[in-house]
Amino acid sequence: MRIRTSLAMAACLLTAAQTASACGTCHKTPCVIAQPAYQCVTELVPYTVYKKQWRTEYDTVTKTVMERVPVTNYVQRQRVVCKPVYETVEVPCQRVVCKPIVETDYVTQNYTVCRPVQTTQQVQSCEYVPSTQYVTVPVKKCGLHHKSACGECKVVARTTYTAVPTVKDVVVTQFVRECQTRQVPVTRTRYVQEVVNDVRRVTHKRMVQEVVTEQVPVVTWTCQPRVVTKQVPRKVCEQVAVTAYKKVNRMVPVTYAPVEYAAPAVAPAPQAVAPAPQAAPSAQG
């Protein structure tokens, strides 16, 4: 009960210091209630506790065990199988073929040929031979009467052509058709049947029995020792130091700092009779 009263007073002092107003209990500034000299403090005190802790350790164990192992042995066995055998036989045979025979005959053939024949013919023609004569020709004519003036003539050379008949030999080529004879080969083919001896291959299939030796596997089981290494777990207990904390309440003296209060803004509350100061509580372990 004393501790609760001390805590209430400390809270009141802190509230008064923060608001800088009159005390809520005594309604005075500063508060006239006696302040406690001690306060209750809770501390966590460490202590060591030993606990049991289990851990797993593995031990190596070597053990010889018998293990079944398959053993394969091969045994020879004989069996009869049928095997196909192919045989090729040549069989003589005859066949008829048509053989071509080519025959060539010569036939007389008439054909027409155009042969050139040259003849000489005389052809008469007319040639013009030039001849020159000197003729007197007037130079100027009168413009009024259009007649030649006397005493104005000029000698001019005049060429004339005179027709002279001539005879020429002309070679004339003519084509004359003639009939001639020639031998022309004529080919014809005829087929003659002929018997040819031939050989034909014939394949026959027959089955033959054969003895075959096979290797047959036979599996037997045997036991053989084998070394096995295992890791066997085991539990080990050991003491481990663990730090724990416990709560301890003790009384600590309180030191108050001086607090400056401002002037009250309202009228002071009516004074009350202050209670008697309480004695300091004894320290608790």
SEGUFI-823191 format. One record per residue (C-alpha): residue in one letter; x, y, z. Coordinates in pm, whole numbers, plus 50000, padded with zeros to 5 digits. Example, Ala and Ser with C-alpha at 12.3 -4.5 7.8 and 13.67 -1.06 7.14 Angstrom:
REM residues 2
A:51230:49550:50780
S:51367:49894:50714
This chain:
REM residues 285
M:50000:50000:50000
R:50285:50232:50076
I:50443:50155:49743
R:50125:50244:49553
T:50101:50577:49741
S:50460:50660:49653
L:50399:50583:49286
A:50087:50803:49284
M:50278:51092:49432
A:50560:51053:49183
A:50309:51057:48896
C:50151:51369:49039
L:50490:51542:49057
L:50570:51448:48698
T:50232:51576:48576
A:50275:51903:48764
A:50624:51948:48622
Q:50503:51887:48265
T:50193:52115:48278
A:50346:52383:48510
S:50010:52428:48684
A:49867:52380:49032
C:49881:52041:49202
G:49573:51828:49152
T:49576:51711:49515
C:49667:52021:49716
H:49573:52275:49447
K:49882:52481:49523
T:50182:52594:49329
P:50429:52454:49417
C:50282:52141:49571
V:50305:52132:49949
I:50256:51751:49976
A:50557:51578:50116
Q:50747:51393:49841
P:50857:51034:49909
A:51226:50969:49952
Y:51223:50611:49799
Q:51063:50441:49499
C:51015:50077:49407
V:51228:49956:49109
T:51198:49617:48933
E:51523:49477:48798
L:51609:49160:48598
V:51886:48978:48781
P:52074:48710:48574
Y:52150:48372:48723
T:52296:48048:48582
V:52090:47730:48555
Y:52228:47393:48438
K:52001:47198:48206
K:52028:46861:48041
Q:52082:46867:47666
W:52072:46561:47444
R:52272:46527:47125
T:52311:46245:46873
E:52646:46086:46801
Y:52716:45823:46536
D:52939:45520:46595
T:53094:45337:46301
V:53015:44964:46317
T:53163:44710:46077
K:52968:44391:46030
T:53003:44089:45806
V:52677:43970:45651
M:52598:43690:45409
E:52455:43807:45081
R:52289:43607:44807
V:52470:43647:44474
P:52341:43505:44143
V:52586:43290:43949
T:52521:43228:43579
N:52649:42906:43421
Y:52610:42814:43056
V:52507:42461:42961
Q:52529:42322:42609
R:52207:42187:42467
Q:52132:42045:42125
R:51813:42082:41928
V:51697:41998:41577
V:51597:42284:41347
C:51465:42289:40991
K:51679:42496:40759
P:51575:42590:40403
V:51822:42504:40127
Y:51795:42659:39780
E:51926:42466:39479
T:51956:42601:39126
V:51923:42350:38839
E:51989:42420:38471
V:51720:42268:38245
P:51779:42253:37866
C:51494:42385:37653
Q:51422:42484:37295
R:51256:42794:37171
V:51156:42927:36830
V:51285:43267:36727
C:51225:43471:36413
K:51550:43562:36246
P:51550:43856:36005
I:51709:43808:35661
V:51786:44115:35450
E:51788:44074:35069
T:51900:44338:34818
D:51789:44339:34450
Y:51885:44585:34174
V:51602:44729:33962
T:51641:44922:33635
Q:51505:45272:33668
N:51452:45532:33392
Y:51509:45896:33466
T:51508:46218:33261
V:51813:46441:33231
C:51825:46792:33080
R:52147:46821:32873
P:52267:47166:32761
V:52325:47205:32381
Q:52506:47514:32240
T:52440:47648:31886
T:52589:47946:31702
Q:52351:48184:31524
Q:52418:48493:31312
V:52228:48796:31421
Q:52203:49116:31215
S:52212:49442:31402
C:52236:49810:31318
E:52511:50027:31455
Y:52524:50405:31443
V:52864:50538:31329
P:52936:50904:31413
S:53056:51146:31137
T:53166:51511:31174
Q:53080:51791:30923
Y:53161:52165:30932
V:52854:52387:30873
T:52828:52770:30852
V:52573:52899:31096
P:52454:53262:31142
V:52536:53406:31477
K:52298:53706:31525
K:51943:53769:31409
C:51763:54095:31356
G:51533:54173:31631
L:51274:54334:31408
H:51253:54092:31118
H:51410:53791:31292
K:51640:53730:31000
S:52012:53671:30994
A:52222:53977:30936
C:52465:53970:30654
G:52829:53915:30730
E:52775:53758:31080
C:52819:53379:31023
K:53025:53118:31213
V:53161:52775:31110
V:53049:52504:31357
A:53141:52130:31365
R:52826:51910:31350
T:52828:51540:31438
T:52580:51308:31274
Y:52519:50933:31325
T:52482:50705:31028
A:52317:50360:31057
V:52553:50078:30938
P:52416:49716:30931
T:52643:49447:31095
V:52629:49066:31138
K:52733:48899:31471
D:52773:48535:31579
V:52573:48462:31899
V:52612:48139:32101
V:52270:48007:32215
T:52242:47739:32488
Q:51938:47511:32492
F:51846:47227:32732
V:51746:46903:32566
R:51563:46635:32769
E:51713:46289:32745
C:51600:45960:32902
Q:51869:45756:33078
T:51873:45421:33266
R:52031:45335:33603
Q:52038:45039:33847
V:51872:45117:34184
P:51917:44879:34487
V:51595:44770:34656
T:51621:44616:35007
R:51357:44395:35162
T:51354:44204:35492
R:51199:43866:35551
Y:51177:43663:35874
V:51265:43297:35899
Q:51175:43081:36197
E:51466:42912:36371
V:51486:42672:36665
V:51740:42774:36932
N:51867:42547:37212
D:51866:42736:37542
V:51932:42663:37910
R:51687:42782:38177
R:51774:42803:38545
V:51519:42668:38790
T:51551:42723:39168
H:51413:42459:39404
K:51364:42496:39778
R:51388:42204:40019
M:51397:42180:40398
V:51694:42012:40569
Q:51711:41914:40934
E:52015:42034:41122
V:52137:41981:41477
V:52224:42311:41649
T:52420:42341:41974
E:52319:42633:42195
Q:52454:42783:42514
V:52166:42798:42765
P:52221:43016:43074
V:52140:42856:43412
V:52122:43089:43715
T:52208:42957:44062
W:52222:43145:44390
T:52509:43133:44637
C:52588:43310:44963
Q:52897:43522:44990
P:53024:43720:45288
R:53019:44097:45255
V:53153:44357:45496
V:52898:44627:45576
T:52985:44951:45748
K:52700:45135:45923
Q:52665:45448:46129
V:52478:45363:46451
P:52325:45666:46628
R:52333:45698:47012
K:52202:45963:47250
V:52450:46156:47468
C:52336:46372:47764
E:52543:46669:47880
Q:52499:46958:48127
V:52471:47299:47960
A:52487:47629:48148
V:52188:47851:48063
T:52156:48211:48174
A:51810:48295:48312
Y:51667:48622:48446
K:51439:48679:48747
K:51254:48991:48858
V:51372:49157:49182
N:51193:49457:49345
R:51396:49695:49557
M:51358:50046:49701
V:51579:50315:49550
P:51615:50668:49690
V:51461:50935:49471
T:51641:51258:49377
Y:51415:51543:49267
A:51537:51834:49056
P:51410:52184:49134
V:51108:52277:48924
E:51023:52633:48826
Y:50653:52708:48816
A:50491:52987:48625
A:50232:53220:48776
P:49883:53070:48781
A:49650:53200:48515
V:49338:53135:48725
A:49235:53208:49077
P:49390:52982:49336
A:49177:52697:49465
P:49071:52693:49840
Q:49342:52557:50063
A:49300:52218:50226
V:49460:52078:50536
A:49782:51900:50440
P:49807:51542:50570
A:50089:51446:50800
P:50405:51321:50630
Q:50448:50949:50616
A:50747:50765:50737
A:50989:50624:50482
P:50917:50257:50404
S:51173:49997:50486
A:51376:49852:50202
Q:51249:49516:50067
G:51482:49248:49954
